[in-house]
Amino acid sequence: MRYLMVLFNIFFLLLSSTTAFSDEQFKVYDSARALGRGDTNVAAFDSDEAAFFNPATLSEAKSITWQLRFFQLDAFVGENLIDTVDDIMDMKEGSTLGVLETLAEKFGQRQYAKVQYIPFALRIKSFEISPFFTSSNFAEARSPVAPDMEFRSDTIAGMNLSLGLEATKGMHFGVTVRPMHRTLFQGKMDIGDVINLLAESEAELGDVFQEKQATYVGLNLGWVWNASKELRFGATADNIGFASNQGEFDNAADPLSQRISLGMNYRIDLKPWHWDFALDLQDVVNPENYNYLRLIHMGTEIGTSYLSRDNDAGFLLGINEGYLTTGAYADVFLGRLGLTYYAVELGEYPGQRKDRRYALTIQTAMTF
């Protein structure tokens, strides 16, 4: 008992002494399915998103000779943005006062939208190639007394080249090489900037918005160990050594931070259903100095497969950055449809600045 108390005190000190970072965590790729179960993905079983999360699981699906995914589209929309659009649509035409009142209510609310597109993906046994495109965007008004607006648009086009290998029975390793090009627009506007843009004919948006570009080559490693039929552990290392700009850009975007994550998954077999319980500690080295409570992810998924690997359905529940998440997915033969309701933290610690969002995914696949 004495040793348990010592370990608890050390853990509490680590959490309380971490330097807080105030913003949402950056990720190249988000998964509606993973977010529905608390964004747990490190020790998850093999799926169509293995190349993004843990390439080691590619070598687990012995039944796959080859797979072609024709199309995948993911949309992530903030609840605040949906409310803002609804308010604008409800306003009377030409109501300037209504516009001002609507904008006045939006201070401190992030207007967020993200889209992801995978035009195709080809998997041959445990090797996969999958080009992708993501664009994450938000605008946020702050300080009603002296108003200012922050904008950010982050677009990445890249490709996964992934391979999974089985070392021994139950032990798998994987690697993903991910070349990417990033275009980042960001900036802030206050009342003075707005007046200058309106009053000065020579003023340009480029004076307010800063454009950065970078070409990266990310190296990601994965590991999975099936300790028993029910219990498995996983580990991933993304952007090893920090993925820095490889292009010749005068104003290059920042390097992509290295992320080392640990996870476990426990599966209960309820044939034809399976019930998974997952726990992740993501970004354990924490180079960005986030509050450690934001790095703990928990979730559960209950699902079943019917006819083939491409025909399945399931329900999701989890905790992401301290907030409840939920979702569901189902294959309707023409493709898989998934919907998730989740939240992220924009402040320093869970509970400070919650931002609720919806995620919708549509994808098709053919497996042989």
N, C-alpha and C positions, 0 to 999 in steps of 0.2 A: 504493500500500500504506500509506503514511504517513497519508493521509486516512481510509482505512478503519479504521485503528487508533484515530484520534481519534474517529470516529463510534462505534466499539465502546465506547470508554471513557466517552463521554457517555451512551450507552444504559445501560451498567452502573451508572453513578452515579445515573441516574434511578431504576433499579430498587431499588438499595440504599438510597437516601436517602428513599424514599417512607415517610411515616408509616403504620405498620401499623394496620389496623382489624380487630378480632376479632369477627366474626360473619358469617353468610351474607349474600349480596347480595340486596337486595329487588327483586322483579320483579312487576309486576301479573299477567303471564301467562307461563306456562311451556309449552313444546311438547315432547311426548315425541319427536317426530320430530327436531326440532332438537337436543335433548339427546343423542340417539343419535349424532349426528355432531359432538359436542363443543360443542353449543349455538351453532353457527355459523348465522346467519340474516340478516346484513346484506345480503349480495350474492346470496342464494339466488334461484332462479327463482320465478316466480309460483306460489302455492299457495293453499290454503284458509285459510292463516294470514297472508296478506299484510297484512291490515288491522292486525294486531298488531305486525308486524315492520317491513316496508318497503312502504308503500302505493304507492310508485312502480311496483311490479311489476304492479299491477292493470291498467295500460294495455298490458301486454305480450301478454296472451292475446287475440289478435284473433278467435279462433274462438268466444268466449263471447258469446252474446246475452243470456242470463240464466241464473242458477244459483240453486237453492234448496237450502239445507242444512237438513235437518229436525231434526237432533239431533247434539250432540257432548258426550261425557262423558269427562273425563280424571281419573285418580286417580294420586296420587303417594304412595308409602308408604315410610318408612324401614326399612332392614333391621333396625335396632335394635327398632323397634316390632313387626315380625313375630316376632323372637326372643322378645320379652317376652310377646306373646300366646301363643306356643307353650309357653313356660315355665309360664305360668299355667294353661293347659289341661292340662298334664302333672302339675300338683300334685294331691295327694290332697285330697279335700274336707275342709275344716276344719283344714287343716294351717297353723296360725299361724306355726310355725317356718319352714315352706317359703316362706310369703309374705315373711317378713323376709329370708330368705337370697336370694330372688329379687330383692327390691328392693335389697339390699346390692350385688348384682352390676351394678346399672344406673347407678351414679354416673358422671357424665360422659358418658352416652350420651343423645343427643337422641332423643326419641320423636316422630316427625314424620309428619304426614299432611296432604295437600292435595287438594282437589277443585275441579274447574272444570266449569262447565255452560254450554253455549250452546244455548238452546232452538230457535233458528232463525237463519238468516242469508240475506239476499236480496242477490244481486248482479246488477246490470243493467249490462252492458258493463264499464266501469271504475269504477262506483260500487257501494259496498257499505254496507249497514246490518246490524249484528250486535250484539244485546244479549248480555251475558255476566255470569256470576257466578263468583267465586272465593273460596275460604276456605282459608287456610293456618294450620295449628295445630301447636304443639309443646309438650312439657313436658320439663324436664331437671332431674335431681337433681344437686347438686354438694356438695363438701366433706363427706366422710364423717365427719370429726371433729365438725363443727358443721353438720349437714345443713340444706340449704335447697333449695327447689324453685322453678324459674322456669317461668311459663306465658305463652303468647302465642297469641291467636286473632285473625287479621286477615282480615276479610271485606269484599269489594268487589263492588258491583253497578254495572254501567255499560253503555255502548253505544258502538260504533265507528260513526262517520260518515266514510267514507273515499272518496277520489277520486284516481285516477291519470291523469296527462296525459303525452302524448308530445310533447316539445319539437321534436326532430329525430329522424331515423332512428337508433335505437340509444340515444337519450338520453331518459330518463323521469324525471318528478317526481311526487310524491304528497303528500297531506296527510290526516291523520286528526284529527278533533275527537272527543275522548273524555270526555263527562261521566260522573262517577263519584260514588258515595257510599260512604264507608268507615266501618266500625265496628271499632274496635280495642280488645280486652281484653288487658291484660298486667299482670303482677304477680309478686311473689316471696313465698314463705312460708318461714319458718324454724320451728324447734321452738317458739319463743315464740308465733308466730301460731297454730300448731295447738292449743297448750294453751289459748289465749284463746278460740278458736272452740268448743272442747269444754267449757270451764269456764264461760264467760260466755254467758248466754242472750241478752244484748243484742248480742253480737258478730255481725257479718254479713260475708259474703264480699266485699261492697263495700268493707269496710275494708282488704282486702288487694289486690283487683283494681281496677285503674284503667280506666275506660271513656273512650275518646276517639272522637269522630266528626268527619267532615269531608266536605264536598262539593267536588269538584274539577272543573275543565274542563281536560283536558290537550290541548295542541297538539303534534302530532308531524309532522315533515317527513321525506320520504325522497327519495333520488336513486339512480338506476342508470344506468351507462354501459356499453354493450357495445363494448369496445375492438376486439374481433374476434369471429369466430364462436365461438371457444373461451373467450376471456378477458373477464370483466366485473368492474366495480368498483361498490361501493355505499357509501352513507353515510346515516345516520339521526340525527335529533335528536329525542329524546323529552322531553315535559314542558318545552317551551321556556320559559325564564324561571322555572323551578320552579313546579309546579302547587300553588298555595296554597289554603287553605280559603276557599270562597265562601259558606258557610252561617253562620248565627248560632248558634255553639256556644260555650259557656263554656269547655269543655275540648277544644279542637280537636286533631286529630291533626296530626303534622308535615307540612310540604309534601313533595310527591314530587320527588325530586332530578332535575335535568336530566341526561340521558344522551346524549352524542354518541359515535357509534360508526362505525368504518370497516371495510370488508370487501372481499374479493376472492374470485372463484370461477373455477375453470378446469374446463371440461367436455371430456371425451373422448367422441366419438360412436362407439358400438359397436353400431350398429343391429342389433336393436331396443332394445338397452340403452344407457344413458348412464352415464358415470362422472364424478362431480364431486369436486373437491378444493377445500376452502374454508379461508380464514384470516380471522379477525376480531380486531380490537383494539377492545374495547367499553369504553364509558365513559372515553374518552381524557382528558377534562378531570379526571375522578376527584375530584369534590368531597367524597366520603366518605373519601378518602385510603386506599383499599385498596392492598395490595401489587400492583404492576403485573403481576407474574407471574400473578395471579389474573384478569387482564383479557384474557389471550391465549387464544384458542380456535382449535382446528384440527380438521378433520374431513373425512371422505369419505363419499360415498353412491353406491351403484350400484343402478340401478333401471330399470324398464321400464313402459311403458303398453301395455295391450291393450284392444281394442274401443273404449274412449273415455277421456277425461280422468279419469273417476271410477273406472276400473278399472286399478289399478297395483299394483306390488309392488317392494320394495327392501330392501337391507341397509345398515346404518349402522355407522360406526366413528369415534371421535374422541377428543380430549383436552379436558376441561373443568376449568379451574382446576388443571391438572397431573395429572388423573386420567383413566384410560382409561374410555371410554364405548362402548356397543355397543347395537344394536337392530335391529328388523326391522318391516316393515309389509306388509300385503297386503289387497287388496280382495276380498271374498268375495261380491260382487254385492249382498247385502243391506246391506253397509256395510263400512267400512274398519276393520281392527283393527291396532293397533300396540303393541309392547312394547319397553321400553328399560330398560337397566341402567346407571346412572350414579352419579356422586359429586359432592358439593360440599364446599367447605372452610369449616369453622366457626372456624378459628383465624386467625392473622395472615398466614401464608404457606402455599403448597402443601406438603403433607406433614405439617402440624402436627396438624390435627384433621379427618381424613377422615370423611365421613358418606355411606355407600352407600345408594342408593335405587332403587326400581323405579317405572316409569311405565307406565300402561296407558291407551290411548285407543280409543274407539269412536265412529265418526261415519258419517253417511249424507249423500249428496249426489245431486242430479239436475241435470245441466247440458244446456243447449240452445244 
